[in-house]
Amino acid sequence: MTDIPVKTLIYNHEKFFIPEAAPDLDAVIQYELTGEEGGDYIIAIKDGKCKVTEGKAESPVVTVTADGRDFGDVLLGRANGMQYFMMGKIKLAGDLNLAMKLTSFFKMSGQ
């Protein structure tokens, strides 16, 4: 199985965003990924669009912190995000209600 770089998976958020799943949502989500495939990413959802940029957001609504490869496994469906959260592999700060809904805003790529 070919591993897709985590950076590619993050930028795929734009392509797999489901606008009707997040009507009227105006939110900035920060990903703080560590390790070999780490990086800081800003996911901005507004006006039915999702835009990904690299960097640190000034005041994100939700911050997700995880090892880059672990987070990639969650995005690929190889690992359960809730289990990783319970194990402490994924940390959430901010609006936890929104954080729990995040996956419903995106189609799974199956890759």
Sequence and secondary structure as in RCSB ss.txt:
>XXXX:A:sequence
MTDIPVKTLIYNHEKFFIPEAAPDLDAVIQYELTGEEGGDYIIAIKDGKCKVTEGKAESPVVTVTADGRDFGDVL
LGRANGMQYFMMGKIKLAGDLNLAMKLTSFFKMSGQ
>XXXX:A:secstr
     HHHHHHHHHHHB GGGSTT  EEEEEEEESTT EEEEEEEETTEEEEEES  SS SEEEEEEHHHHHHHH
TTSS HHHHHHHTSEEEEE HHHHHHGGGGB     
